[in-house]
Amino acid sequence: MRKWWIGIAVALCGLIVFLALPSNYYLRKAFVHLTPKIDQYPIFHNRVVKAGNPVAWKRASGYNKQEIPEHLCSSFEKYGTVSFVVIQDGELLFENYWEDYSSQTLSNSFSMAKSIVALAVGCAIDDGLIRDVDQPVSDFLSDFSGYKGEVLTIKHLLTMSAGVDFQEAYTSPFSPTTKLYYGNDLRKVAFEMKEIEKPGVNFIYQSGVTQLLAFILEKATGEKLSDYVSRKLWTPMQAEENALWSLDHKDGMEKAYCCFNSNARDFARFGQLVLNKGCWDGKQLISASFLEKATTPDSSLIFAEYQVPNSVYGYQFWHLNYSGMNIPYMRGILGQYVFVIPEQNAVIVRLGTMRSETRTDQFYPDDIDIWLEAGLDILNKKI
């Protein structure tokens, strides 16, 4: 018995020493906070994305005169919904909040931030700071010179077809995804990626690839990502509230693949911008041609996970077909969604604490059907 206790004590001492190593900073944080949550921005350093010209959404004449269909209410509760917003014709038609959330409460975008990064790339191209999507990554990041002579381009990063060895894993504390989220050195993790196959062939979802886009944007623009997004998008879109973008360390780099913290009303502005083909209040913020490509799946790629042609992903935007409608959308791991519904001239936003683990035949989480059914019901029954 005594030997058994000695063995445990030695193992615990070894674990403590292991966790105490500077390189394992992210593990210490992961063990304390466990899985990511929608309200964790206070545990990180953050940079303000300033809302420099706030203008509230105009309320539609039928504002909040509809309700979420009764048969869907249990599903809203099951998946921990905290915010649900419907915009139509550029006006606020419906909003509802749960728990302690309100129209001002910050919530993590998670991977919806990837779409924001793509929009920023489009702005940088419009500004002439990036030549076009076919510009080599090596023009900005010399570490990525291409695989066996095949040039790695910005388009390959945008379409998640970079051919790098980043393992997207959310349950392992030792995965690079965990290192990105809880670590304090995004550059180290991102630049440890190796080019292992020809780019532009396989669509493989990899958060580290979006982080590379952020480093390119910072170098191309000479600005912090938050400042550039504030100047080019957040302020011109007249966001009502400042957002916070979580950093890897104080005065560090934005966790660009995730961690843009805002509220449902202001997240809806990104959907409205797509709906407006890049125009806001009479000003073209981003070229319509870039947005068209960003929200259209690159069918030349193979969706590697299922070995079928890619029909779901463009430039960091997802895409689905629902009831005959082609819907581009932003998506986060805990059920964060911004859906763009051109046929209804509408945007639907859902924020919450979880999503379904099962997929439809279009490879999207099937909880999406709940949010679309509810939103479309409100839109179709508006007074």
FENCOR-V928795 format. One record per backbone hydrogen bond with DSSP energy under -0.5 kcal/mol. CO is the residue of the C=O (numbers start at 0). NH is the residue of the N-H. Records with the same first field share a line. If there is no record, write none. Layout:
# FENCOR-V928795
CO: NH + NH
This chain:
# FENCOR-V928795
0: 4
1: 5
2: 6
3: 7
4: 8
5: 9
6: 10
7: 11
8: 12
9: 13
10: 14
11: 15
12: 16
13: 17
14: 18
15: 19
16: 20
17: 20
20: 23
21: 24
23: 27
24: 28
25: 29
26: 30
27: 31
28: 32
29: 33
36: 39
37: 107
38: 41
39: 42
40: 43
44: 246
46: 244
47: 49
48: 242
49: 51
50: 53
57: 91
59: 62
61: 64
68: 71 + 72
69: 72
71: 74 + 75
72: 76
73: 77
74: 78
75: 80
76: 79
78: 352 + 353
79: 352
81: 97
82: 350
83: 95
84: 348
85: 92 + 93
86: 346
87: 90
89: 57
90: 87 + 92
91: 59
92: 63
93: 85
95: 83
97: 100
101: 104
106: 261
108: 111
109: 112
110: 113 + 114
111: 114 + 115
112: 116
113: 117
114: 118
115: 119
116: 120
117: 121
118: 122
119: 123
120: 124
121: 125
122: 126
123: 128 + 129
124: 127
131: 134
132: 154
134: 153
135: 138
136: 139 + 140
139: 141
140: 143
142: 144
145: 147
146: 149
148: 150
149: 146
150: 152
151: 136 + 137
152: 156
153: 157
154: 158
155: 160
156: 159
157: 315
159: 203
160: 199
162: 195 + 196
165: 167
166: 168 + 176
171: 174
174: 178
175: 179
176: 180
177: 181
178: 182
184: 188
185: 189
186: 190
187: 191
188: 191
189: 192
193: 164 + 195
197: 200
200: 301
201: 203
202: 303
205: 208 + 209
206: 210
207: 211
208: 212
209: 213
210: 214
211: 215
212: 216
213: 217
214: 218
215: 219
216: 220
217: 221
223: 227
224: 228
225: 229
226: 230
227: 231
228: 232 + 233
229: 234
232: 236
233: 238
234: 237
237: 54
242: 48
243: 245 + 260
244: 46
245: 254
248: 251
252: 247
253: 255
254: 257
258: 245 + 260
259: 108 + 261
260: 243
261: 106
262: 266
263: 267
265: 268 + 269
266: 269 + 270
267: 271
268: 272
269: 273
270: 274
271: 275
272: 277
273: 276
275: 278
277: 284 + 285
279: 282
282: 279 + 284
286: 290
287: 291
288: 292
289: 293
290: 294
292: 295
293: 314 + 316
296: 298
297: 300
300: 302 + 309
301: 202 + 303
302: 305 + 306 + 307
307: 302
311: 318
312: 297
313: 315
316: 313
317: 328
319: 321 + 326
321: 324
324: 321 + 326
325: 327
326: 319
327: 339
328: 317
329: 337
331: 334 + 335
334: 336
335: 331
336: 349
337: 329
338: 340 + 347
339: 341
340: 343 + 344 + 345
341: 344
344: 88
345: 340
346: 86
347: 338
348: 84
349: 336
350: 81 + 82
357: 365
359: 362
363: 359
364: 367
365: 368
366: 369 + 370
367: 371
368: 372
369: 373
370: 374
371: 375
372: 376
373: 377
374: 378
375: 379
376: 380
378: 381
